[in-house]
């Protein structure tokens, strides 16, 4: 597998961010969770707007301007060999919130459809766990739909320990905890 790095969104990647969005919309039209971890990318009118929103969401003082209560960092997963954006992952600074503490968890992630099946999601999550540890997060809650075996394997590969299955709005979700000290 190619080496990935996580970088914060900036204008250097604006065109690739928009290409990522377009590819997900075209190839994942029937997937309700197609933009997991991408915050407001689907609703943004431009990549520049999404980059600005991502910047505001990092700071507790400005995150509420974007309609969220918990600060978070957004990262692009960039393949080293060709500087291509292959995925997007976020990291919520805490889960002291009814939704995040129940089913949202500390992060969500998406791999562009043309790059799936290459192990990128597992590497993205591994790198994100390191960032969580650096923020002082000792245990990460990561969830997935019960039928999403690829995401479940990604979580388990990164040390996820199954806690329980829950029902949320008619969907069955699995909750996993990852000890960041083991990364």
Residue, then its C-alpha position, 0 to 999 in steps of 0.5 A: x500500500x502507498x504511504x498516506x499522510x493526513x493534512x488539513x484542508x487548504x487551497x492547494x487541495x481545493x480542486x481535488x476536494x471538489x473532485x472527491x465530492x463529485x466522485x462520491x456524489x456520482x458513485x455513492x448516490x444510494x449511500x445515505x452515509x456517503x460523506x461520513x467524516x466529511x462534515x458539511x462537504x455535501x452541503x458546501x457550494x465550493x471547496x473554498x467554503x468547505x475549507x473555511x468551515x473546516x478551519x472554523x470548526x477547529x476552535x471552540x470559540x468559532x465552531x458554533x458559527x458553523x452549526x456544531x457544538x464540538x470542535x473538530x479537525x478535518x484531515x485529507x488523506x493524501x497519497x505520498x506518491x502522487x499527492x492525490x486526496x484518497x479520503x477524508x477523516x475528521x477528529x472530534x475533540x471530545x464526545x461530551x454531546x448526546x449524539x457523539x457520545x451515543x453514536x457519532x463517536x470521535x471520528x468518521x471517514x470516507x474513502x473516494x470510491x475509486x480508491x476503495x479496497x486498498x487499505x486506505x481507511x485502516x491507515x487513515x484511522x491509524x493516523x487519526x488515532x495518533x492525532x487523537x492521542x496527541x490531543x489527549x484523547x485516551x479512548x476513541x469511540x468509533x461506530x459503524x453500521x451493523x452491515x458495513x463489514x469493511x468499516x468494521x474490519x477497519x476499526x478492528x484492525x486498529x484495535x477496536x474493541x466491540x462494546x455493543x450494538x445500538x438502535x438509532x432512528x431505525x438503524x443498527x450501529x456497532x460501537x467500538x472503543x480504541x485505546x490510543x495508548x496502544x498505537 
